[in-house]
């Protein structure tokens, strides 16, 4: 699968975060405007995050772009 082809408004590369990235992701979601899109880059598919996104009113599209690289495009539903 290839990278998501999009012009995201914000990018958060969780691979650069030491320790648990959830707090950083949560903050980025809180700051996301109604028509903005966040690109989350991660070293694994963040399956546990999907329920959180849904519960908070977000939708996502995920692509496995390389070994240890996943892109998750997140926007408000």
N, C-alpha and C positions, 0 to 999 in steps of 0.2 A: 504494500500500500504506500502511496506517496504522501508527501506533506500536504496539509490542508492549504489550498490556494486561496488566500484571503488577505485582506489588508486589515489586520487587527489594530484596534486603538491602543491596546496595552499588551505588553509581553511580560510574563513572569517565568523565569527559568529556575525551576525548583532544584535543579542539579547544583546550583551555586549556593544553596542555603545549607548551612551546617545545622544538623539536628532536624527536628520535626518541622516540615514546611507548612503544616495546616494553618497555623496562625497567620502566616504571610498570605496564604491563599485566601483565607477568610477576609482579611483586610482588603485585598485586591478586589474581592467580590463586593464588599461594602462600598468601595469607591467607584464601582463600575456604573456609568451613567445608563439611562434607559435605552439608548440606541448604540451603546458601545459594545465592543467585543474584546474579550481577554483571551490571549493565547497562552496557555500553560504548557511549558516544556518540562518533561519529566523523564526520569531514567527507567520508569516502569509504567504499565497501564494503571492509573489510579482508580481502580474499580471501587474501593470504599468511598471515594469522593462522589460518585454518581448519585447515590441516594441523598447525600447532603445537598447537592446541586438541585435535584428535583424538589426536595423539601423547601428549599429557599427560593424557588421560582425561576430557576435557570434551566436552560437546555444546553446540550453539548454535542460536539462531533469529535470523534477521536480517530487519530491515524498513527499507525506504527511506522515511523519513517526510517529507522535504522536500528542497529543493535543498540540497546539501552537508550533509545530516544523515541519518546511518544509525544505527540502534539494533541492538545485538547483545546478546541475552540469553544469558548463559553460565552453565552449571551442570555439576556433576560427572555423568558418565555413569553 
